[in-house]
Amino acid sequence: ITMVCGYSSTQCSRARNEEELMKQKQGSKQGEAIASLGTSSIFAESIEQAFAAQKDQFNQMQNQQGGQAEPIAPGIEASAYAQALVATVTQAVVSEVAKENGVTIADDAVRANLDKSMKEQLDRIKAQFISDKKLKTGASEAEFDAILQKEMGVSLAKVNERVEQILADPMQKSKAISEMLQKNLLDHFKSTINPTEDEV
């Protein structure tokens, strides 16, 4: 799960890998902008982090299939980098369109949305554990924490730190804001664009 483990995948790597990634992200800075779109800047570090997430996803897919880690083929690597570049530019585009239409996201709304998403993801994980008979209905938080560590390599304590880590990392926070802006922009256009039957 992306938010729970900090990767762009539905599966978690083990806790030590997560901690290593968090240390790298916490130590990183945006650096110099390599391009701009309106008033929004595009940073090389943002693209590199998105690219790293793509590679993490590929490696996790290999692990899930029981295979040994192998170098990523050049064609796949190029495709992953292209996706990372598109995702980074898309964030800048969304930011500009939002500014032009007066759509903003307050910091407390970002935190509230992350908290809500985290809870929903944990609820889904718990429900899946119960469905798989790995956790009993009505299990305690300690029991859920134990199975979470066993199956996904991450503790509830680490999960609860994820929101703060996302908010503290400028790039992760920008991504979270961009996702919210996309939804709010759609709502904005739905409420302001009302074509007549003839126009349709």
ZIQUI-V770999 format. One line per field, one symbol per residue. ss: DSSP state (H for helix, E for strand, C for the rest). psi: psi as a letter, one per 40 degrees, with the letter a starting at -180 (. if undefined). A space follows every 10 residues. Layout:
# ZIQUI-V770999
ss->???
psi->???
This chain:
# ZIQUI-V770999
ss->CHHHHCCCCC CCCCHHHHHH HHHHHHHCCC CCEEEEECCE EEEHHHHHHH HHHHHHHHHH HHHHCCCCCC CCCHHHHHHH HHHHHHHHHH HHHHHHHHHH CCCCCCHHHH HHHHHHHHHH HHHHHHHHHH HCCCCCCCCC HHHHHHHHHH HHCCCHHHHH HHHHHHHHCH HHHHHHHHHH HHHHHHHHHH HHCCCCCCCC
psi->hdddeeigie iiiidddddd ddddddeiid aiheiihbeh ihiddddddd dddddddddd ddddeeiihi ihiddddddd dddddddddd dddddddddd efhihidddd dddddddddd dddddddddd defehiheii dddddddddd defiidddde eddddddehd dddddddddd dddddddddd ddhgiiddd.
